[in-house]
């Protein structure tokens, strides 16, 4: 079996470059037949994944963080309906959050991740598709893990400024800092398969996976192959209350709190009727002042090489 490994040298606040020789050593120890290429620009991973599918590679491995995985996923989805080879997606996690891998049962440690590739256990997962008004791009974007609206995206913006901490610590610090400047929620109209709710929403997480921000379990019951998104909606609360809700999100118990609403849906439309929305997709900011988002699930679209999905 032939693998193409797409490595992002600037992931993890620039630490990815140092990991590449270690990745190659571990792949050789696992006796995997691979080629490794290094990304050179934004969306290069998508172009490389698309070309690798056309070249007949059987598995495309994204070695990076959630942004690298998202780009590779988008590249594979470009050729999904074409009459060409359809590779599976593997992941080696060397980024900051690594939430897609965690949600898909892919081990975080390098040796275990390479062993998972060797074992070649396949699962076919759902893929999300999002398109927004007021975003940096009007084009549709595929995603594997989540769309985060409001506080979640604001925290992602804040985490990008924290270069001295990594992983879950960086996101936790960012969440605490974000409480002090993102506490007035936009009024949102949320359409869930034709049923509408309207409220001042501090956070809307549309989950195909289970986790965001390196350890916030906003979709603890989500299954990425059930044809449904799991939604977590938090209405506006005081800053003091926001602090007390953080431990619940870390445990995945937030649904027990009266300010939190959960739902499942295939088609979600979110419209800001007052104010605008920052939006992240798989950890990448696509809007800072979004006005409307349409999010659809595409059932069982992509094979991944990973562990258990439950």
Backbone bond lengths (Angstrom), bond angles and torsions (degrees), N, CA, C in turn:
res aa  C-N    CA-C-N  psi(-1)  N-CA   C-N-CA  omega(-1)  CA-C   N-CA-C  phi
1 X - - - 1.454 - - 1.529 109.23 -
2 X 1.340 115.92 136.99 1.457 121.03 -176.17 1.526 110.60 -105.33
3 X 1.339 115.62 128.89 1.452 122.19 -178.69 1.528 109.48 -112.72
4 X 1.326 116.64 139.80 1.458 120.61 166.11 1.515 107.46 -110.27
5 X 1.324 116.34 121.18 1.462 122.25 178.71 1.518 108.20 -100.17
6 X 1.326 116.02 121.14 1.463 122.41 179.02 1.518 107.39 -104.88
7 X 1.338 116.94 109.49 1.466 122.16 -173.26 1.522 110.51 -106.47
8 X 1.311 115.02 132.77 1.470 121.57 178.74 1.527 109.15 -100.95
9 X 1.335 118.66 110.29 1.467 120.66 -175.48 1.520 114.25 -74.34
10 X 1.331 118.37 -14.62 1.464 120.20 -176.46 1.529 112.19 -106.07
11 X 1.335 118.35 4.83 1.462 119.33 177.48 1.523 109.87 -70.19
12 X 1.332 115.53 164.74 1.458 119.56 -179.80 1.514 112.95 60.19
13 X 1.353 115.26 42.91 1.474 121.49 -178.24 1.532 111.50 56.61
14 X 1.336 115.96 37.09 1.456 120.36 174.84 1.512 115.40 92.37
15 X 1.314 117.75 0.86 1.468 120.45 -177.59 1.526 112.70 -82.71
16 X 1.330 117.20 -9.75 1.455 120.39 -176.73 1.515 113.80 -60.31
17 X 1.326 116.76 -34.68 1.463 120.63 -178.10 1.528 111.47 -59.12
18 X 1.335 116.33 -39.74 1.461 120.63 -178.61 1.528 111.80 -69.27
19 X 1.321 116.53 -21.87 1.464 120.07 -177.04 1.526 113.25 -84.25
20 X 1.311 117.54 -18.42 1.464 120.29 -173.71 1.532 112.93 -60.48
21 X 1.352 120.49 -46.77 1.476 118.37 177.14 1.521 113.15 -61.13
22 X 1.325 116.70 -34.39 1.467 120.89 179.18 1.524 109.91 -68.31
23 X 1.333 116.25 -40.05 1.466 120.55 177.16 1.521 110.17 -60.69
24 X 1.325 117.00 -46.77 1.464 120.26 -178.70 1.533 111.35 -62.46
25 X 1.312 116.88 -41.06 1.465 120.52 178.95 1.525 110.58 -61.74
26 X 1.334 115.92 -43.08 1.465 120.07 -177.67 1.527 111.17 -69.92
27 X 1.326 117.70 -38.68 1.465 121.05 177.05 1.527 111.04 -61.91
28 X 1.316 116.60 -39.12 1.465 120.71 178.62 1.524 110.95 -68.05
29 X 1.334 116.18 -38.70 1.461 119.53 177.43 1.528 111.44 -62.94
30 X 1.328 116.13 -33.02 1.472 120.82 177.49 1.522 112.19 -82.48
31 X 1.329 116.33 -2.18 1.468 122.70 177.90 1.518 111.92 58.37
32 X 1.327 115.18 45.50 1.457 120.50 175.99 1.525 109.41 -93.32
33 X 1.302 116.19 139.46 1.463 122.66 177.98 1.528 107.46 -87.37
34 X 1.307 117.59 104.78 1.460 120.25 -171.11 1.529 111.43 -139.83
35 X 1.323 114.32 158.65 1.457 123.63 162.14 1.512 107.15 -120.06
36 X 1.321 116.98 145.97 1.460 121.32 179.86 1.515 109.53 -121.50
37 X 1.333 115.34 131.29 1.460 121.72 175.77 1.525 108.52 -124.61
38 X 1.319 115.92 151.47 1.463 121.88 -176.30 1.529 109.02 -111.85
39 X 1.325 116.22 132.56 1.464 119.95 179.49 1.534 109.88 -71.65
40 X 1.336 114.85 148.84 1.456 120.83 -175.57 1.524 113.32 -122.56
41 X 1.321 117.55 -7.71 1.465 120.92 -175.01 1.524 108.92 -164.07
42 X 1.333 117.31 165.16 1.464 119.51 174.74 1.527 111.17 -58.87
43 X 1.306 116.73 139.04 1.462 126.95 179.55 1.527 113.44 69.14
44 X 1.332 117.20 8.23 1.464 119.81 175.13 1.528 109.95 -65.09
45 X 1.332 117.33 -37.10 1.467 120.45 179.81 1.521 111.14 -61.11
46 X 1.333 117.65 -36.25 1.462 120.53 177.78 1.517 110.79 -65.33
47 X 1.324 116.53 -44.64 1.463 120.14 179.76 1.528 111.25 -64.33
48 X 1.343 116.34 -40.72 1.460 120.50 179.73 1.524 111.42 -65.81
49 X 1.326 116.59 -40.86 1.468 120.14 179.53 1.523 110.94 -65.75
50 X 1.313 116.55 -42.58 1.466 120.30 178.78 1.532 110.58 -60.69
51 X 1.326 116.65 -46.28 1.463 119.96 -178.68 1.525 111.15 -66.61
52 X 1.334 115.81 -37.97 1.468 119.55 179.20 1.521 111.29 -62.43
53 X 1.340 117.14 -37.24 1.463 120.41 175.86 1.521 110.15 -61.77
54 X 1.305 116.02 -43.00 1.472 120.31 179.81 1.530 111.11 -68.32
55 X 1.333 116.57 -27.35 1.469 120.63 -178.60 1.522 113.15 -85.34
56 X 1.335 117.33 -3.83 1.452 120.43 173.74 1.516 116.65 94.73
57 X 1.339 118.77 11.06 1.468 119.98 175.37 1.523 109.47 -64.18
58 X 1.326 116.31 143.82 1.461 120.96 -177.00 1.525 113.38 -90.97
59 X 1.336 116.82 -28.61 1.463 121.42 178.29 1.530 108.25 -137.36
60 X 1.320 115.68 130.58 1.466 122.51 173.83 1.521 106.87 -105.23
61 X 1.320 116.95 122.37 1.466 121.69 -177.15 1.520 109.17 -109.05
62 X 1.324 116.74 119.56 1.459 122.30 175.76 1.523 108.25 -89.39
63 X 1.332 116.83 112.12 1.464 122.19 176.99 1.521 107.09 -102.66
64 X 1.317 115.26 98.91 1.463 120.77 -176.19 1.505 109.75 173.73
65 X 1.323 115.59 -151.46 1.454 120.94 177.08 1.520 110.99 -102.82
66 X 1.331 115.66 -162.83 1.462 120.18 -176.63 1.524 112.29 -63.99
67 X 1.334 118.05 -32.53 1.454 120.38 178.18 1.512 112.17 -65.21
68 X 1.331 117.06 -41.11 1.459 121.55 177.81 1.518 110.48 -64.71
69 X 1.330 116.23 -43.59 1.466 120.58 178.07 1.524 110.03 -60.26
70 X 1.344 116.87 -44.07 1.450 120.40 -178.78 1.528 111.50 -62.42
71 X 1.316 116.99 -41.32 1.461 119.72 178.31 1.532 110.89 -63.55
72 X 1.327 117.14 -46.91 1.460 120.30 179.48 1.525 110.86 -60.70
73 X 1.318 116.20 -41.89 1.464 121.44 177.84 1.527 110.41 -59.61
74 X 1.338 116.91 -44.32 1.463 120.35 179.32 1.525 111.41 -63.86
75 X 1.333 116.79 -38.24 1.454 119.80 176.76 1.521 112.33 -62.09
76 X 1.338 116.32 -41.76 1.459 120.32 178.76 1.528 111.74 -68.33
77 X 1.321 117.26 -35.31 1.456 120.06 179.61 1.523 112.02 -71.66
78 X 1.330 117.37 -23.01 1.472 119.46 175.99 1.523 111.55 -59.94
79 X 1.327 116.70 -32.99 1.464 119.96 -176.95 1.524 111.67 -107.77
80 X 1.326 116.28 12.65 1.467 119.38 -174.08 1.522 112.00 -61.98
81 X 1.316 117.14 -39.90 1.457 119.62 -177.61 1.525 112.75 -93.60
82 X 1.339 116.10 -1.61 1.459 119.49 179.66 1.531 110.13 -81.43
83 X 1.307 114.99 157.25 1.458 120.21 -179.43 1.529 110.27 -83.66
84 X 1.335 115.14 60.02 1.461 121.15 179.25 1.526 108.44 -131.39
85 X 1.313 114.84 174.35 1.452 121.76 177.10 1.530 111.09 -53.99
86 X 1.339 117.03 141.38 1.468 121.90 -179.59 1.529 109.07 -117.07
87 X 1.341 118.62 91.08 1.464 120.36 -177.60 1.525 111.87 -72.12
88 X 1.319 114.71 160.10 1.462 121.27 169.86 1.521 109.16 -86.59
89 X 1.333 116.16 161.24 1.462 122.71 179.15 1.523 109.85 -107.28
90 X 1.326 116.63 126.44 1.460 122.27 172.43 1.514 109.65 -114.93
91 X 1.322 116.99 164.87 1.462 121.19 -177.17 1.524 110.49 -138.35
92 X 1.333 115.27 134.53 1.463 122.66 165.69 1.520 106.08 -117.18
93 X 1.320 117.11 115.45 1.458 122.17 -170.17 1.527 111.58 -86.19
94 X 1.340 115.47 112.11 1.469 120.39 174.55 1.520 110.31 -133.43
95 X 1.342 116.61 22.13 1.450 121.10 -178.89 1.513 112.30 -97.11
96 X 1.331 115.57 -158.41 1.467 121.31 -177.30 1.522 111.69 -91.99
97 X 1.349 117.30 -53.73 1.457 119.86 -177.18 1.514 114.06 -89.76
98 X 1.333 116.74 -46.92 1.472 123.03 179.13 1.533 112.05 55.00
99 X 1.333 115.44 40.82 1.465 119.72 -174.63 1.519 112.86 -77.48
100 X 1.333 117.90 -34.55 1.459 119.46 177.96 1.522 110.08 -59.59
101 X 1.322 116.79 -49.14 1.461 120.66 -178.74 1.526 111.01 -59.61
102 X 1.328 116.60 -44.86 1.467 120.17 179.75 1.524 111.18 -61.73
103 X 1.335 116.68 -39.26 1.459 120.67 -179.09 1.520 112.08 -69.43
104 X 1.329 116.74 -26.90 1.466 121.26 -175.98 1.524 113.15 -99.40
105 X 1.319 117.55 9.03 1.456 120.76 177.19 1.513 113.90 74.19
106 X 1.330 117.24 21.06 1.466 121.62 179.01 1.528 108.27 -90.08
107 X 1.316 119.63 125.27 1.471 121.16 -176.03 1.530 112.24 -60.97
108 X 1.324 115.70 147.39 1.463 120.80 -179.62 1.522 112.24 -82.92
109 X 1.325 117.77 -28.86 1.461 120.59 -178.06 1.528 109.68 -76.44
110 X 1.327 115.29 141.03 1.457 121.66 -171.98 1.522 112.42 -58.85
111 X 1.325 117.28 -49.07 1.457 120.33 -178.19 1.511 112.23 -59.84
112 X 1.335 116.02 -43.51 1.470 120.27 -179.59 1.525 111.10 -68.37
113 X 1.349 116.60 -35.89 1.463 119.76 178.79 1.527 110.81 -65.10
114 X 1.325 117.28 -40.68 1.468 120.87 178.03 1.525 111.39 -68.31
115 X 1.329 116.81 -36.81 1.461 120.20 176.03 1.526 110.79 -64.31
116 X 1.332 116.45 -36.31 1.462 121.05 176.62 1.518 110.72 -62.51
117 X 1.338 116.24 -40.96 1.465 119.48 176.25 1.526 110.81 -61.86
118 X 1.309 115.69 -41.40 1.466 120.58 -179.86 1.527 111.41 -63.86
119 X 1.323 116.19 -40.76 1.471 120.69 -179.31 1.525 111.83 -68.11
120 X 1.338 116.68 -29.10 1.467 123.02 173.01 1.528 113.22 58.39
121 X 1.334 115.49 45.62 1.462 118.91 173.46 1.531 108.30 -82.08
122 X 1.323 116.18 124.91 1.466 121.15 -173.42 1.534 111.50 -106.06
123 X 1.326 115.04 143.99 1.463 122.54 171.46 1.520 107.32 -137.75
124 X 1.315 116.58 143.26 1.461 120.76 176.15 1.518 108.82 -102.79
125 X 1.330 116.44 123.19 1.462 120.77 -173.19 1.528 111.30 -114.46
126 X 1.334 114.18 161.33 1.457 121.91 171.74 1.529 109.26 -73.98
127 X 1.321 115.70 154.67 1.458 122.30 175.19 1.526 108.39 -127.10
128 X 1.327 116.64 140.66 1.456 121.25 176.32 1.519 111.18 -95.07
129 X 1.320 115.28 155.19 1.462 122.28 177.01 1.519 107.99 -133.23
130 X 1.335 116.91 125.84 1.464 121.22 -177.03 1.521 109.91 -126.24
131 X 1.323 115.07 141.89 1.456 121.98 175.04 1.510 107.62 -138.68
132 X 1.339 117.48 137.03 1.454 119.87 -173.83 1.507 114.42 -132.78
133 X 1.334 115.35 153.89 1.455 123.06 170.45 1.519 108.48 -101.44
134 X 1.332 116.48 136.08 1.456 120.60 -177.35 1.500 112.82 85.01
135 X 1.347 116.81 11.97 1.457 122.08 179.78 1.530 109.90 -95.93
136 X 1.320 114.48 169.18 1.450 119.92 179.94 1.517 111.56 -64.92
137 X 1.308 116.70 -25.33 1.450 121.43 176.23 1.514 108.92 -136.76
138 X 1.313 115.76 141.50 1.464 119.89 178.05 1.524 111.16 -90.27
139 X 1.331 116.92 -2.44 1.450 120.65 -178.69 1.529 111.03 -76.51
140 X 1.315 115.88 152.08 1.457 120.67 176.17 1.518 110.18 -69.80
141 X 1.330 115.14 151.09 1.458 120.57 179.16 1.524 108.77 -135.42
142 X 1.310 115.81 133.91 1.452 121.32 176.30 1.527 109.89 -83.65
143 X 1.342 115.87 153.91 1.460 119.87 175.64 1.520 110.10 -148.98
144 X 1.309 114.40 154.60 1.451 120.14 -179.07 1.508 114.19 -107.49
145 X 1.343 117.29 -28.34 1.457 120.44 -172.70 1.524 113.32 -109.16
146 X 1.343 118.40 -54.98 1.461 117.82 -170.04 1.520 113.38 -164.71
147 X 1.321 113.54 159.45 1.461 123.37 160.72 1.521 106.02 -119.22
148 X 1.331 116.65 126.60 1.454 121.44 179.95 1.518 110.67 -116.30
149 X 1.336 116.28 127.31 1.457 122.65 -175.80 1.527 109.07 -119.02
150 X 1.318 116.49 132.38 1.456 120.60 174.79 1.516 112.84 90.40
151 X 1.336 116.34 -126.38 1.454 121.56 -173.64 1.525 112.24 -56.60
152 X 1.312 116.19 -39.75 1.464 121.59 179.31 1.527 110.34 -57.26
153 X 1.340 116.81 -49.95 1.467 120.69 -179.45 1.524 111.21 -68.40
154 X 1.332 117.17 -38.42 1.457 120.01 177.36 1.525 110.98 -61.24
155 X 1.337 116.17 -39.66 1.460 120.28 176.40 1.521 112.48 -65.85
156 X 1.338 116.69 -34.88 1.468 120.48 176.60 1.522 110.39 -63.60
157 X 1.335 116.42 -42.98 1.470 120.43 177.02 1.525 110.08 -59.52
158 X 1.331 116.01 -43.76 1.455 120.27 -179.11 1.528 111.56 -65.99
159 X 1.328 117.25 -38.15 1.467 120.59 -177.59 1.520 112.05 -64.68
160 X 1.327 117.18 -28.02 1.459 121.11 -179.99 1.524 112.29 -67.48
161 X 1.323 115.83 -18.35 1.464 120.69 178.66 1.529 112.27 -86.99
162 X 1.324 116.31 -11.10 1.467 121.31 -176.63 1.525 108.38 -98.24
163 X 1.304 116.13 100.15 1.477 119.97 -177.10 1.523 112.37 -102.06
164 X 1.321 117.79 -8.67 1.466 120.97 -175.74 1.526 112.23 -93.35
165 X 1.337 117.16 -7.91 1.466 121.11 176.88 1.523 107.91 -124.98
166 X 1.331 116.13 156.33 1.454 120.30 -175.83 1.527 110.42 -132.59
167 X 1.340 114.75 162.44 1.454 120.78 174.30 1.515 113.29 62.32
168 X 1.322 114.95 -145.03 1.451 121.87 -176.26 1.529 112.33 -58.34
169 X 1.334 117.63 -36.11 1.462 120.77 -178.89 1.519 110.99 -60.13
170 X 1.333 117.12 -42.88 1.464 120.95 -179.84 1.523 110.81 -61.21
171 X 1.324 116.84 -43.45 1.463 119.92 -178.44 1.521 111.66 -71.54
172 X 1.320 118.00 -33.84 1.455 120.39 178.52 1.524 110.39 -67.67
173 X 1.321 116.46 -43.64 1.467 120.18 176.48 1.525 109.88 -61.21
174 X 1.329 116.21 -43.29 1.459 120.18 179.77 1.524 111.36 -62.18
175 X 1.340 117.23 -40.13 1.464 120.57 179.59 1.524 111.13 -62.58
176 X 1.327 116.31 -42.97 1.468 120.33 179.35 1.524 110.52 -64.86
177 X 1.332 117.13 -43.07 1.463 120.45 178.56 1.521 111.55 -63.93
178 X 1.337 116.34 -37.91 1.462 120.86 -176.72 1.518 112.01 -65.69
179 X 1.325 117.54 -30.00 1.468 121.37 178.84 1.526 111.31 -55.23
180 X 1.323 116.87 -32.44 1.460 120.04 -174.33 1.526 113.63 -80.12
181 X 1.349 118.06 -14.00 1.465 118.02 179.87 1.521 114.08 -127.90
182 X 1.341 118.11 -16.11 1.468 119.60 177.18 1.519 108.15 -117.90
183 X 1.330 116.62 86.40 1.455 120.53 -178.36 1.526 112.48 -133.99
184 X 1.328 117.75 -5.16 1.464 121.56 174.18 1.523 108.15 -100.96
185 X 1.315 115.89 113.38 1.461 120.72 -172.57 1.529 111.39 -85.21
186 X 1.329 117.38 141.50 1.468 119.73 170.68 1.522 110.12 -70.30
187 X 1.309 116.06 153.54 1.468 119.62 174.70 1.527 107.98 -83.40
188 X 1.324 116.44 123.22 1.454 121.52 -174.45 1.523 111.34 -119.49
189 X 1.325 115.08 138.06 1.453 121.65 168.30 1.522 106.67 -101.40
190 X 1.328 117.00 121.83 1.458 122.48 -174.83 1.521 108.65 -117.64
191 X 1.330 116.03 117.81 1.460 122.66 179.25 1.526 108.20 -101.99
192 X 1.332 116.20 119.41 1.461 123.19 -178.10 1.524 108.81 -116.02
193 X 1.330 115.85 97.84 1.472 120.80 -177.70 1.525 111.86 51.52
194 X 1.331 116.10 39.40 1.459 120.65 176.51 1.513 115.35 95.76
195 X 1.335 118.70 -11.70 1.463 122.12 176.32 1.527 109.26 -98.23
196 X 1.333 116.86 129.64 1.463 120.73 -172.00 1.524 112.02 -110.25
197 X 1.322 113.66 140.18 1.457 120.85 169.41 1.522 106.82 -129.75
198 X 1.317 116.28 149.36 1.459 120.61 178.38 1.522 108.67 -134.23
199 X 1.323 116.55 131.87 1.458 121.11 -176.97 1.526 110.03 -166.79
200 X 1.341 117.10 160.25 1.467 119.68 169.50 1.532 108.40 -75.69
201 X 1.323 116.95 104.58 1.468 121.70 -170.73 1.520 110.48 -104.97
202 X 1.309 115.16 118.85 1.454 120.83 178.09 1.523 110.48 -73.68
203 X 1.331 116.98 -32.24 1.456 121.75 -175.36 1.517 109.39 -151.69
204 X 1.332 115.75 136.64 1.460 121.94 169.22 1.526 106.78 -132.76
205 X 1.317 116.72 114.49 1.460 121.85 176.42 1.519 108.81 -108.74
206 X 1.329 115.69 121.50 1.458 122.17 177.83 1.519 106.14 -105.33
207 X 1.336 115.90 107.15 1.459 121.22 -166.26 1.530 112.25 -109.03
208 X 1.330 114.62 129.12 1.458 121.55 163.59 1.527 108.71 -99.80
209 X 1.346 115.71 -33.88 1.456 122.42 171.79 1.518 110.75 -94.76
210 X 1.327 115.48 -160.70 1.456 120.62 -173.77 1.528 114.07 -111.31
211 X 1.342 117.71 -25.85 1.465 120.36 -163.53 1.516 111.13 -132.81
212 X 1.347 116.17 148.07 1.450 122.43 171.76 1.525 108.04 -132.88
213 X 1.322 116.48 165.72 1.460 121.27 171.02 1.509 115.21 58.01
214 X 1.331 118.00 29.13 1.454 120.64 175.64 1.507 115.53 75.99
215 X 1.359 119.14 -1.50 1.458 118.86 179.94 1.518 115.23 169.50
216 X 1.346 117.86 13.12 1.462 121.70 176.07 1.527 107.50 -98.56
217 X 1.342 116.39 114.19 1.467 122.12 -170.69 1.525 109.26 -91.09
218 X 1.334 116.24 75.58 1.464 120.50 -177.23 1.530 112.53 -78.04
219 X 1.343 117.20 -15.82 1.466 120.37 176.38 1.511 111.24 -131.62
220 X 1.324 119.05 58.78 1.469 120.88 -171.43 1.522 114.04 -61.81
221 X 1.328 118.25 -24.90 1.466 121.59 -179.31 1.530 112.24 -101.31
222 X 1.320 117.20 2.70 1.455 120.62 -175.56 1.529 111.53 -67.64
223 X 1.322 115.22 142.13 1.470 122.27 174.33 1.526 107.78 -122.80
224 X 1.331 118.17 126.29 1.461 119.96 -173.98 1.521 114.68 -80.77
225 X 1.331 117.12 11.84 1.462 119.59 178.63 1.526 111.91 -134.44
226 X 1.356 116.65 23.46 1.466 119.49 -177.84 1.526 113.14 -103.49
227 X 1.333 117.76 3.18 1.459 120.73 178.08 1.506 114.88 75.29
228 X 1.342 117.80 15.30 1.460 122.03 -178.17 1.524 111.14 -137.90
229 X 1.333 115.97 145.27 1.453 121.22 166.41 1.526 109.09 -83.94
230 X 1.324 116.97 146.85 1.455 122.20 166.74 1.527 107.15 -102.03
231 X 1.328 116.76 127.84 1.465 121.03 -179.01 1.512 111.09 -109.20
232 X 1.319 115.04 142.25 1.467 122.83 171.59 1.526 106.85 -124.16
233 X 1.325 116.03 119.11 1.463 122.07 -176.51 1.526 108.37 -120.68
234 X 1.336 115.84 123.20 1.468 120.76 179.06 1.522 109.00 -113.13
235 X 1.321 116.76 122.49 1.455 118.87 177.85 1.528 110.14 -78.35
236 X 1.316 115.96 165.07 1.474 120.85 -178.60 1.528 111.11 -61.36
237 X 1.331 115.51 133.37 1.468 122.55 177.62 1.528 108.09 -135.32
238 X 1.318 116.11 173.70 1.460 120.45 177.31 1.519 110.43 -70.63
239 X 1.331 116.08 161.34 1.455 119.86 178.27 1.531 111.06 -62.71
240 X 1.320 117.17 -36.73 1.462 119.93 177.80 1.523 111.00 -61.58
241 X 1.328 115.93 -42.47 1.459 120.39 179.39 1.529 110.85 -66.83
242 X 1.320 117.48 -34.53 1.460 120.68 178.27 1.532 110.23 -58.72
243 X 1.327 116.81 -41.46 1.470 119.96 177.97 1.525 111.14 -60.48
244 X 1.320 117.07 -40.42 1.470 119.87 -176.42 1.529 112.38 -76.25
245 X 1.338 117.37 -17.71 1.461 120.20 177.59 1.535 112.52 -81.54
246 X 1.332 117.55 -24.48 1.470 120.52 -176.46 1.532 112.21 -54.35
247 X 1.349 120.14 -47.12 1.473 119.12 179.67 1.528 113.10 -58.76
248 X 1.333 117.07 -32.23 1.470 119.24 178.42 1.523 111.09 -67.21
249 X 1.335 117.53 -40.11 1.463 120.19 177.69 1.528 110.95 -67.75
250 X 1.306 117.85 -31.93 1.462 120.55 177.36 1.524 111.72 -68.90
251 X 1.335 116.92 -28.37 1.464 121.17 178.96 1.523 112.92 -96.79
252 X 1.337 116.78 -13.65 1.460 120.16 -175.54 1.511 113.57 79.34
253 X 1.343 116.85 19.82 1.468 120.89 -177.24 1.528 112.62 -103.41
254 X 1.334 118.18 13.61 1.459 121.72 -174.13 1.527 113.64 -62.58
255 X 1.331 118.29 -24.44 1.468 120.22 -179.40 1.518 112.11 -63.05
256 X 1.318 117.68 -18.56 1.465 121.30 178.83 1.524 112.66 -78.14
257 X 1.331 117.23 -7.39 1.461 121.19 -176.05 1.527 110.77 -94.84
258 X 1.348 117.55 141.22 1.479 120.19 -172.34 1.525 114.05 -65.49
259 X 1.324 118.07 -22.37 1.468 119.99 -178.59 1.532 113.02 -84.04
260 X 1.325 116.80 -3.67 1.458 121.70 -175.66 1.520 110.56 -107.41
261 X 1.318 115.49 132.33 1.460 122.00 175.78 1.524 108.56 -118.51
262 X 1.316 117.06 136.37 1.460 121.37 176.33 1.519 109.49 -117.66
263 X 1.327 115.14 156.26 1.457 120.10 -179.60 1.519 108.65 -160.60
264 X 1.331 115.96 167.59 1.462 122.32 172.25 1.521 107.67 -129.53
265 X 1.336 115.50 142.13 1.463 119.61 -178.54 1.513 110.02 -161.18
266 X 1.341 115.40 159.64 1.457 122.51 175.73 1.523 112.03 -97.12
267 X 1.327 115.69 -29.41 1.463 121.90 -173.88 1.526 108.11 -134.95
268 X 1.313 116.18 121.08 1.459 121.77 -175.18 1.518 108.97 -125.93
269 X 1.330 116.15 130.12 1.465 121.51 173.77 1.521 107.35 -123.88
270 X 1.321 116.36 124.90 1.467 121.83 -178.99 1.520 107.86 -118.96
271 X 1.338 116.29 122.76 1.461 122.24 -178.59 1.513 109.40 -122.92
272 X 1.336 116.57 129.42 1.461 121.17 175.11 1.523 108.25 -84.05
273 X 1.333 116.38 110.86 1.462 120.24 179.06 1.521 111.67 -88.50
274 X 1.323 115.82 -15.63 1.473 121.40 175.46 1.520 107.18 -153.02
275 X 1.338 116.43 115.50 1.452 120.50 -175.69 1.521 110.70 95.36
276 X 1.330 116.33 -172.89 1.465 122.08 179.44 1.527 109.46 -133.33
277 X 1.343 115.70 172.47 1.456 120.85 -173.05 1.523 111.00 -124.37
278 X 1.349 118.76 126.64 1.464 118.77 162.23 1.523 108.58 -76.71
279 X 1.335 116.71 144.23 1.465 120.66 -174.71 1.521 109.82 -138.20
280 X 1.338 116.04 134.07 1.463 120.88 171.21 1.523 109.13 -119.06
281 X 1.327 114.98 147.01 1.463 122.11 176.80 1.518 107.00 -125.26
282 X 1.320 116.93 116.10 1.473 122.22 -177.35 1.528 111.10 49.30
283 X 1.342 116.13 41.56 1.457 121.23 175.70 1.515 115.65 84.47
284 X 1.339 118.11 1.15 1.464 122.48 179.48 1.525 109.28 -110.93
285 X 1.336 117.17 129.90 1.456 121.48 -179.02 1.525 109.71 -73.70
286 X 1.345 116.29 124.88 1.467 119.81 175.23 1.524 111.66 -112.14
287 X 1.338 118.16 -17.84 1.461 122.07 178.48 1.524 109.40 -142.41
288 X 1.301 116.29 141.92 1.459 119.86 165.40 1.525 110.69 -109.97
289 X 1.331 116.64 -22.08 1.467 121.07 178.77 1.531 109.50 -138.13
290 X 1.316 115.97 55.69 1.454 120.55 -179.86 1.518 111.57 -71.18
291 X 1.329 115.28 152.35 1.463 120.90 -179.68 1.521 113.11 -116.81
292 X 1.345 116.48 -31.94 1.458 119.37 -179.78 1.510 109.56 -152.84
293 X 1.333 116.33 137.17 1.463 122.87 177.65 1.514 109.43 -127.84
294 X 1.325 115.56 139.16 1.458 121.40 170.14 1.517 107.66 -119.42
295 X 1.334 115.99 127.01 1.459 121.86 -173.71 1.523 108.56 -129.22
296 X 1.327 116.13 124.03 1.466 121.28 -178.20 1.519 109.82 -125.08
297 X 1.323 115.28 148.18 1.460 119.57 175.38 1.534 109.26 -99.70
298 X 1.322 115.02 139.19 1.457 122.87 177.57 1.522 106.97 -114.12
299 X 1.315 118.08 104.02 1.476 120.67 -171.21 1.524 113.15 -65.68
300 X 1.330 114.60 135.37 1.469 125.11 168.58 1.538 111.70 46.51
301 X 1.314 114.11 68.19 1.455 121.42 -174.22 1.517 114.86 -104.46
302 X 1.333 118.20 -29.40 1.457 119.65 -167.63 1.530 110.79 -138.57
303 X 1.332 116.22 132.23 1.454 120.79 173.83 1.531 109.60 -80.18
304 X 1.319 116.45 135.88 1.460 121.27 171.25 1.523 109.57 -121.26
305 X 1.317 115.29 156.22 1.453 121.92 174.50 1.520 106.22 -102.76
306 X 1.320 117.24 109.48 1.459 118.63 -174.47 1.505 112.81 -163.50
307 X 1.327 114.73 -167.70 1.451 121.40 -179.16 1.516 111.50 -92.51
308 X 1.322 115.40 -153.05 1.460 121.40 -178.91 1.521 110.38 -70.80
309 X 1.343 117.33 142.65 1.458 121.74 -179.26 1.514 112.21 -89.35
310 X 1.308 120.09 -18.09 1.468 122.02 -175.10 1.522 110.98 -77.09
